[in-house]
Amino acid sequence: ETLLLPDPPRPPTLGMGMSEGGQERRDAGRAALVLPVEYERLNALLSDYTHNISRGGTFIRTEKPLPVGTVLSFTIRAPQLGDPLILRGVVRWVVDTSQAAGGRPPGMGIAFVFDSGIEKEAVEARLDQLMVGALGRDAFEKLMGRPAATAPLEGRPR
């Protein structure tokens, strides 16, 4: 079984998806969507909110982020999805409360982790469905620079 892991974490000083030169370093467009997210921390179920989301990951707003490198499972709920979306990811970078300022919230940047290319494609289609539902197709295509994928009605990952 092959586990598709994202690249190793970048230095935390380069957080918020920007390079040292101030250039965007993300591969996927990102939508500013606030969605409820649930995950476990020390055997406690926590509820926080996303700050933004893309095909490659999300930023979860929290005052108690998990350490960089932590692998976690989490659930995103949204009316556009129908069934909740259960994802796995790895904490790539953290903004702690001392670094949060000027519209930069505390939290953690999560890169999604997939078991297979098929799972990755299915999740990406559901994420596109979510973003199209929240933004509208025209705004989605302008923001992402591509048409939305279509999610199959059956066999989609939960």
N, C-alpha and C positions, 0 to 999 in steps of 0.2 A: 504494500500500500504506500503510495507516494503522498507526502504531506507538502503542500505548496506554501512555503513560508516567505514572508516579505524580506526585503533586504535588511541587513543589520541596522539597528537604530542609528540615526544621525545625532551629532552632539546636541544636547538640550538647548544650547544657546542659539541654535538655528531653528527653533520651533516656529509654529504657525505657518509651516509650509513654504518658508522663504529661504533662499540661499544667502550666503554672506553678502553678496552683491545686491540683495533686495529683489532678486528674480524669483518668480514662482517655480517651485521644483516638483509640484505634483503632476502626475501623469493624467489624472482625471479631473474634469470640472467638478465643482463643489457647489451645492445648494445650501443656502442658509435656512435650514429647517429645524424648528424646535419640536422634538418628538420625545415622548416618554421612553425611557430605557431602564431595564432592570438587570442587575448583575449581582453576583455574590462577592463579599469581602469578609474574610475571617468567619465563614459560616453564617453570615447575616445577609439577607436579601436587601439590596439597596435600590432606591428609585431616584434617578436623576433625569436629566434631559440632554439630548444632543444639542449642539450649537450649530453644526453643519454636517453634511453627509455627502459622500460621493460613492462611486463604484469601488474605490480602493480603501475607504475607511471613513471614520467619523471622529468628531471631537465631542467628548462627553464633558459637560460642565459639572464640576464637583470641587468642593473645597478639600477633599481627601483623596487625591488621585493615587492609583496603584503605582508601584515602582516600574520604571522603564524595564522592558523585557518580560513583564508578567503576561501570561497567556490567560485569557478569560473568555467565558461564554456569556452572551447577553441577549436580551430580547427587546426588540423594538416593536411598538404597537402604533398603528395609525389606521384610521378608517379606510384610507385608499388601498390598504393591503389586504383587508379582510382578515385572514389568519395572521397571527403575530409572526414576525421574522426573527428566527433564532440564529444568531451568528457567533462565530469565534473570531478572536482577534488577539493582537499583541500590542501592548503599550509601547509606542515608538518614542514619545516625548511627553513631557509634563510641564504645565505652568502651575507653580504653587502659588499660594495666596500672596507671598511676598513679591512675586513677579507680575501678578495681575494688576494692570493699570490701563487707563486710557482706552476702555472698550475691549481690552484683552482679558477675557474671563479666566478664572482658575479652572483647571481640568486636565484632561489627558487625551492625547492624539492616539487613536487606535487604527492600526492597519488590519484589514480583514485577512483571515487565514482560511484556506479551502483545502479539502481533502482531494479534490480532483478538478480537472478542467470543466467537467460537466456541472459540478456543483457551483463553480465560479460563474459560469454562464447563466445558470438558473437564478442565482442570487442577484447578479447584475441586472437581469431582466426585471426582477421584482423591485429592485432599487430604482430602475428607470420608471417603472409603473408608479412607484411612490412619488418620485419627483415630478412626473408629468401630472399626476393627480393634484399635487400641491401648487405647482407653478403654471400649469397649462402647457400644451404641446409646443406652441410657438416660443414661449419664454424658455422652456427646457432646451429646445434645439438651438436657440441663440446663445444661451449660457454654456451649454456643453459642446456646441460646434458640431453636432451630429444628430441624426435621427434617433429616437428612442427605440430600444429593443422591445420586443413583445414577450410577455411572460405567458407560458402555457398555463391553461386553466387547471390541468391535472398534472400531478407529479412535481409540483413546485416545492422547493425546500421550505420547511417551516422554521 
